[in-house]
Amino acid sequence: MSTSRSARRPIAAICCLLCSTLPAVSSSASAQPSSRPPAVPSKVRPQERVMKISIKFDGQTIIADLKDNPSSRDLVAQLPLTLNFEDYHATEKIAYPPRKLATQDAPDGFDPSEGTVAYYAPWGNLALFYKDFGYSKSLVNLGNIVSGLDALRKAASFNATVERVID
């Protein structure tokens, strides 16, 4: 069976495309396994590190995992702190760190839920949500409370020591 010249061009193009995308392998490389770990594609981010903080007041402890973002890192850099938390709209407890947190690369806003730790940039306050709330412009997600949410719900205003927890 004879193949016309025009029918061979697509096949040749496909073969060239496949060969150009395959990595070159030398005969010595295939004889011994590589000691290097496989490369991670650039679109896959390494696992983000989690920073843990404690908020201690009146014999109670709240533990929160913070996200690895500029705002959370800036908060952790200020620790330890003693802050006065006050109830705000029967939804969250708020307190003011000594200086505003960095907010570069932060989204325009955030929709917090029960247990969210956040930063409200216009006022410069931390917010510990013990009830669900709607989207708020300029609210930055710092992380989530992993234990002690009941203590937060029951407390009114309180002075607390906020510290980084080292695992």
C-alpha positions as CSV (number, residue, x, y, z in Angstrom):
1,M,0.0,0.0,0.0
2,S,1.4,3.3,-1.0
3,T,1.1,6.4,1.3
4,S,0.9,9.8,-0.3
5,R,3.3,12.5,0.6
6,S,0.5,14.7,2.2
7,A,-0.6,11.8,4.4
8,R,2.9,11.3,5.8
9,R,3.2,15.0,6.9
10,P,0.7,14.8,9.9
11,I,2.4,11.6,11.1
12,A,5.8,13.1,10.9
13,A,4.6,16.2,12.7
14,I,3.1,14.2,15.5
15,C,6.3,12.1,15.9
16,C,8.4,15.3,16.0
17,L,6.1,16.8,18.6
18,L,6.3,13.7,20.8
19,C,10.0,13.4,20.6
20,S,10.5,17.1,21.5
21,T,8.5,16.7,24.7
22,L,10.2,13.6,26.0
23,P,13.2,14.1,28.3
24,A,16.5,12.9,26.9
25,V,17.8,9.8,28.6
26,S,21.3,8.6,28.3
27,S,22.1,4.9,28.5
28,S,24.1,5.4,31.7
29,A,21.3,7.2,33.4
30,S,18.9,4.4,32.7
31,A,21.3,1.9,34.3
32,Q,21.3,3.5,37.7
33,P,18.3,5.1,39.5
34,S,18.6,8.8,40.2
35,S,19.4,9.8,43.8
36,R,17.6,13.1,43.3
37,P,13.9,13.5,44.1
38,P,11.6,14.1,41.1
39,A,11.2,17.7,40.2
40,V,8.0,19.4,41.5
41,P,6.0,21.1,38.7
42,S,6.1,24.9,39.1
43,K,2.3,25.1,39.5
44,V,2.3,22.8,42.6
45,R,3.1,24.8,45.7
46,P,4.9,23.1,48.6
47,Q,2.8,22.5,51.6
48,E,2.3,25.7,53.5
49,R,3.5,25.8,57.0
50,V,1.0,26.3,59.7
51,M,1.7,28.6,62.6
52,K,-0.1,27.9,65.9
53,I,-1.0,30.4,68.5
54,S,-2.6,30.3,71.9
55,I,-4.9,32.9,73.4
56,K,-5.0,32.4,77.2
57,F,-7.5,34.1,79.6
58,D,-9.2,33.3,82.9
59,G,-7.8,29.8,83.0
60,Q,-9.1,29.1,79.5
61,T,-7.0,28.5,76.3
62,I,-7.9,28.9,72.7
63,I,-5.7,27.4,70.1
64,A,-5.7,28.6,66.5
65,D,-3.8,27.5,63.4
66,L,-2.7,30.5,61.3
67,K,-2.3,30.5,57.6
68,D,1.1,31.3,56.1
69,N,0.4,34.7,54.7
70,P,2.0,38.2,55.2
71,S,-0.7,39.3,57.7
72,S,-0.4,36.2,59.9
73,R,3.4,36.3,59.8
74,D,3.3,40.0,60.9
75,L,1.0,39.1,63.8
76,V,3.3,36.3,64.9
77,A,6.3,38.7,64.7
78,Q,4.6,40.9,67.4
79,L,4.0,38.0,69.8
80,P,3.8,37.6,72.8
81,L,1.1,40.2,73.4
82,T,-1.4,41.0,76.1
83,L,-4.6,42.2,74.4
84,N,-8.0,43.3,75.6
85,F,-10.8,41.5,73.7
86,E,-14.3,42.9,73.6
87,D,-17.5,41.5,72.2
88,Y,-18.6,43.0,68.9
89,H,-22.2,42.6,67.7
90,A,-22.6,39.2,69.5
91,T,-20.6,37.6,66.7
92,E,-16.9,38.1,67.4
93,K,-14.4,39.2,69.9
94,I,-12.1,42.0,68.8
95,A,-8.7,43.3,70.0
96,Y,-6.2,45.8,68.7
97,P,-2.5,44.8,68.3
98,P,0.0,47.6,69.0
99,R,0.5,48.2,65.2
100,K,-1.4,47.4,62.1
101,L,-0.6,44.2,60.2
102,A,0.8,43.9,56.7
103,T,-1.9,43.3,54.2
104,Q,0.0,43.0,50.9
105,D,-1.3,40.3,48.6
106,A,-4.5,40.0,50.7
107,P,-7.8,39.5,48.8
108,D,-10.3,42.4,48.7
109,G,-12.4,40.7,51.4
110,F,-13.4,37.5,53.1
111,D,-16.5,35.6,54.3
112,P,-15.7,34.4,57.8
113,S,-17.4,31.5,59.5
114,E,-17.6,30.3,63.1
115,G,-14.0,29.8,64.4
116,T,-12.3,32.1,61.9
117,V,-9.4,34.3,63.1
118,A,-9.3,37.4,61.0
119,Y,-7.9,40.9,60.7
120,Y,-10.0,43.9,59.8
121,A,-7.6,46.2,58.0
122,P,-9.5,49.6,58.2
123,W,-9.7,49.5,62.0
124,G,-6.5,47.5,62.6
125,N,-8.2,44.9,64.8
126,L,-8.0,41.1,65.2
127,A,-11.4,39.3,65.1
128,L,-12.2,35.9,66.6
129,F,-15.5,34.8,65.2
130,Y,-17.7,32.6,67.3
131,K,-20.7,32.9,65.0
132,D,-21.0,32.8,61.2
133,F,-20.8,36.2,59.4
134,G,-21.2,37.4,55.9
135,Y,-18.6,38.7,53.4
136,S,-16.7,41.8,54.6
137,K,-14.6,44.0,52.4
138,S,-11.0,44.5,53.8
139,L,-11.3,41.4,56.1
140,V,-8.2,39.2,55.9
141,N,-8.4,35.5,56.8
142,L,-5.6,34.7,59.3
143,G,-6.6,31.2,60.2
144,N,-9.0,29.0,62.3
145,I,-9.6,28.2,65.9
146,V,-9.0,24.5,66.5
147,S,-9.9,24.3,70.2
148,G,-11.5,26.5,72.8
149,L,-14.3,27.9,70.8
150,D,-16.8,27.3,73.6
151,A,-14.7,29.4,76.0
152,L,-14.7,32.2,73.5
153,R,-18.5,32.0,73.1
154,K,-19.1,32.2,76.9
155,A,-16.6,35.0,77.6
156,A,-17.6,38.7,77.7
157,S,-14.6,41.1,77.6
158,F,-11.3,39.7,78.7
159,N,-7.6,40.4,78.8
160,A,-5.6,37.6,77.1
161,T,-2.0,36.6,76.5
162,V,-1.5,35.7,72.8
163,E,1.6,33.6,72.2
164,R,3.1,31.4,69.5
165,V,2.9,27.7,70.2
166,I,6.0,25.9,69.1
167,D,5.4,22.2,68.3
